[in-house]
Amino acid sequence: MNDSSWGAPPQAGYWGQSDPGPVQGAVPAGPAYDAPESRRPSQTQPMPIVPDAPAHGGNQDDDRGAAQLSGPLFRDENPPARTYGAVPQNPESMPDAPQPAPPKKSAGRDLSAAIGVGVGLGAVIVASLFIVKAVFVGVVAVAVVVGLWELTSRLQERKAIKAPLVPLAVGGAAMVVAGYVRGAEGAWVAMALTALAVLVWRMTEPPENYLKDVTAGLFAAFYVPFLATFVALMLTADDGSWRVLTFLLLTVVSDTGAYAVGWRFGTHKLAPRISPGKTREGLLGAIAFAMVAGALCMQFLIDDGTWWQGLLLGLAVAVSATLGDLGESMIKRDLGIKDMGTLLPGHGGIMDRLDSLLPTAPVVWLLLVLFVGSG
């Protein structure tokens, strides 16, 4: 809006003469105008200027000296909306409007669906873990392949990065099986062959973005199947089923403690730029829950384990699970997505459940080897 459209001084003839000079439309005196009327110069009578009508029901400003000019050259480009109905002169006399109730804390997910899916997955895992170990290895391999599919699909959709899925899926499943059959050496060999397969497979396409695609492929191979191989390594011990169960229980308990304490008492953000929902109180809850669970598991489930080892194991699990969760949150924030997939109602995708399990697997495997041996 120009300054000249508001507060400009009024011109003579709008509300009366404000200048002793000649008035618009008046005939000046002088000899040239003493001639008969027919010989005088023609005078054009100005159109009367009618001020804009005030808004219906609004307050009029009786100060004519500050009247707003009207007309096409003085009209505001965005005139204020007209207000219908009188405006009370004393706002303090109006009764206070009822304040809305503060919103209740929400879990952010469908808890019933999340609990149902979690119980179903837990039943399948425990049944396969203690009945036939090979079936459990197959469950891990399937979870790895699905997780790779989710990760590569999101990379292609959001970043146009084409990490080769076929060599990743075949090599990832082979990594898990090799870790169970041949131990750590078999896992490393499978990892090396998978990396080579990613490099060669990508050569069948144009060279543009080759480095970006193979780098993403190598990252995916390490992040999902290689870290999952440590679960298969735990399973090879004599009490391998109990070691894997301890690993799963501690990770789940850590996540549950963080969720419960953070939702109820969380006020201080842990990493607001990465995951605004996580709080320091939630981390303390994760540590407390995991340490108690670790002491119980090491004392009653692991051969030759003691409670104080369980305290250290629980502390390490809480830290690694939290870092793993933050790591995947960083990936999802970079991709601009909330979940990696929609396969699991109430949970998101497979990768949204593996985020804290994957980095925790090597930590638990290493500490169990140090505490009670490879068995």
N, C-alpha and C positions, 0 to 999 in steps of 0.2 A: 504494500500500500504506500502511495506517495504521501509525503507530509502535507502536500497542498490539498489533499482531499478531506482533511479533518482539521478543525481549528483555524481555518483561514478567516481573516477579518471580513465582516459583512460589507457588501457594496451598498452605496446609496440607492434608495428606491426599494429595498427589500422591506424594511420595517420603519421607514421614515428617514428624513434627511439627517445625515450625520456630518455633513460637510457644508460650510457656508457657500461653496461654489455653486455653479449652475446645476440644476436638477435635470435629470434625463427626461426629455419630452417637453420641457418648458421652452417658450419662445423668447429669446433674448431681446431686450429692448435696444433700440438704435434706429437711426434714420433709414437704414436699408429696409426696415420692416414697417415703416410708416405708410408704404404703398397700399393700395387696395388689396383686398384678400386674394383676388384672382391673380395679381402679379407677384404675390409673395412666393418664395420657394416652398415647394411641397414638403410637408412634414409627415413623417411616418410615425403613427402612434405606436408605442411599444406594447407588446402583448403583456398583459399582467402576469406576473410570476406567482404561481401558486405553490406554496411549500408542500413538501411531502406530507401525506397524512400520517399521523402517529399510529403506532401499532395498536391494534384493537385491544382495549383494556389496559394498555400500558401507561406508564407515567409520562406525561408531557413535560418538556423542559420549557418553562416560561421565560427564561433568559434569552431574549431575542438577539442580544449582541453576540451570543455564542451559538447561534443557530447554524445547523449544518447546511451547506450549500447543496442544491439539487441540480439535476440535469445530467446529460450524458458525460460531460467532462469532469463532473465532480461526484460521480457515483462510485461507491466502493466496489471493487471487483468481486469481493466475497462479503456481501452484507450479512450482518449477524441475523441468526434465525429469530423470527418474531415470536414473542412469548405471549401466549394466550392466558388470560387470567391475571388478576392483580398480584403484584409482588408484595408480600408483607413487609412493612416498614421496620418491624422489630423482630428480627429472626430469633432473638432469645426467648420470645414468648411461645415459639412453636414447641410442641412436645417432642422429646427425644425419640428418634426412630429406633425400633428394636434392633439390637445388634445381633448379627448371625452367630450361631454357635460355632466355636472353633472346630475345624475339621479333625476327625478322629484319625489316629495313626493307622495306616494301611500297610499290609504286608507287601503289596505291589504285585502279587501273583495269586492265582487260584490255589489256595492251600489244599482244598480237598483233592483236586486233581494232582497236585504235586505230591501229596502224601500217598495217594493211591498208586501213582506211577513208581514212586520210590520203593514202596513195599513190594510191588510186583518185580521190579528189577532186583531187589535184594533177595527175594525168594529164588529167582533163577540163578543168581550168582552163587548163593550159599549151597543150593542143591548141586550145581555142577562142580563146585569146589570140593565137596566132601564125598561125592559119589564117584565121579570119573574126572580126574584131573585134566585129561586131554580135552574133554568137553569145555572145561573152563578156559583152557588155552584157546579154543575155537571162539568162545564168547569174546575174549580179549581181542582176537584178530578181527572179528566182525566189527567191534566197537572202533578199532583203529581205522578200518577201511571207511566206515561211515563218517568218522571224524575228519579224515582226509578229504572226503568228498565235500563236506560242509565247508571246510577251510578253503579249499581251492575254488569252490563255487563263489564264495563271498569275495575272494581276491579278484576273480574275473569280473564279477558284477560291479564292484565298487571301485577297483583300481585298474581294471583292464590288464591284470597280470594273469598270464596263462601258464600256471605251473602244471606240468604233465601229470595227469591223474593216474593213467594206466601204470606206468612204472612205479609210481608212488604206492598205489594200492597193492600191486603184486609184491614189491619189495618190502612194504610195511608188514604185510601178513607173514612173509617169509622171515622177517626179522624176529617176530614174536615166537614163531615156531622154532627157529634156530636157537634162540636164547633158551628155550625149554629143553631142546634136545641136545645141543652142543655147548651150552653154557655161554659165558661171556665172550669167548673167542668166536663162537658161531654168530653171536649178535653183531660183533664188530665186522666180521666178513660180510654178513648180509647188508650192513649199513654201507660198506664201501661199494658193493655191487649195485645197491640201489642208487647211490649218488652217480655212479658211472652210467647207469641206465637212464637217469634223468638227463644227463648231458647229451647222450647219444640220441634219445628220443626227440629232444627239442631240435636237433639238427635237421629233421625232416620238414621243418617249416622255415619261412623266410627269416633272415638273420636279424631283422628289426626286433628290438627288445629281447634279444637272446639272453644277454647277461641278467636282465631283470627277472626273466621267467625262470632261469635255472637257479638263480639265487633264492627265489621264493620256493622252488622245489626242494632245494637242499635244506632250507629252514623247516619246511613242512616235514621232511623225512626225519629230521632230528627231533622236532618238537612233539610229534605225535607217536610214531611207532618206536623210535629208539628209546624214548623215556618209558614207554609202556613195556618194553622188553624187560625192565627190572622187576616187573610183577612176575613174569615167567621165571626169572632167575630166583626169586624168593620161593617159588613153588617147587623148585628142584630139591630143596632141603628135605630132611626126613620129616620134620614138622612143618613142611611148606604150606599146607592148608591153613594151619593156625597162624603162621606168619602173614600170609595174605589177608586172612580175616582181621588180624590185628591192624594191619595197614589200612584196610577199608574202614574199620570201626573208628580208628583214631581220626581219620580224615573227615568222616561224616560227623563225628562228635565235635570236632573243631569247628566245622561249618555251622553246626547247629548252635553251639555255644555263642559263636560270633553273632549269629542271626538273632537269637533270643535276647541276649544282653544288649546288643546294639539297638534292637527295636524298642526295648523297654527303657533303657537308661542312656542311650547314645546321644551325646550333645556335641562332642568335639570331633571334628572331621579328621579322618586318618590321612586321606590323600584326595582332597576335593577336586583336584584337576584331573585325576584319573578315574576315581569311582566315588562320586559324592555321597553314596549311601553308606559307605563304610566309616566306622567311628573308632576312636581309640578305646572306648569302653567295650566295643564289640571285640577288638583284638584281645583285650584282657579277659573277656569271657571265653574266647577261643582257647587261650593259653590255660586258663583254670580248668575248663572242661577236659581238654586234651591231656593235661598232666594227670588228672585223677583217673581218666580212662586208661592212660598209659601204664600207670602204676598197677592197676587191676589186671590189665592184659599181660604184662610181663610177669606178674606174680603167679597167675593162674593158667595162662594159655601157652606161654613159651617155655620150652624145656631149659632149665638152668637159668632162667631169668629172675631178676629181683625187682622189688618195687622202686628202688631209687633209680635203676636204669629206665624204668617206665616213666619216671618223672622227666628225665632228660629227653627220652624219646617223644613224649607228649609235647614238650616245649619245642623241639625241633619240628615236629609235624605242624603245630599251630603256625609257626613262622613260615615254613615252606608252603603250606596250603594258602596262607594269606598272600604271599608273594606270587604264587601261581594264579590266584584269582585276580590280583591286580595286573599281572602280566596279560592275561586274556582281556581284561577290561581295557588296557591300553590298546590292544589290537582292535577291539571292537570300536573304541572311540576314534581311532585312526580311520577305520572303515566307515564310520558313521552309522552303526547299527546297534540295536539293543541286544539281540540274541544271534547266535551263529546259525540257528535253525528253528524249526517248529515241530520236530519229530516227537518230542516228549512233552505232552500237555503239562503246563505248570512249571516246567523246567527250561524250556527252549529247545536246544539241540543237544546232540551227544557231546559236542565240544563244550557246551555250557556245564556239563557234569564232569568232564574230564579235566577242566581247567585247574582244579586244586589237586587232583589225583596224580596227574602226570609228573609235575616236579617233586611231589612227595615220595614217589616210588623209589628213586635212587637214594634219597635220604634215609628212608626206613631200611632199605636193603643194606646200606653201608653200616648203619648203626647196629643192626642185628648181627651182622658179620663180626663187628668189633666186640659186641657184648657176649654173644654166645657161639660165635663161629659160623661157618657156612653150612654146617650140618649135613 
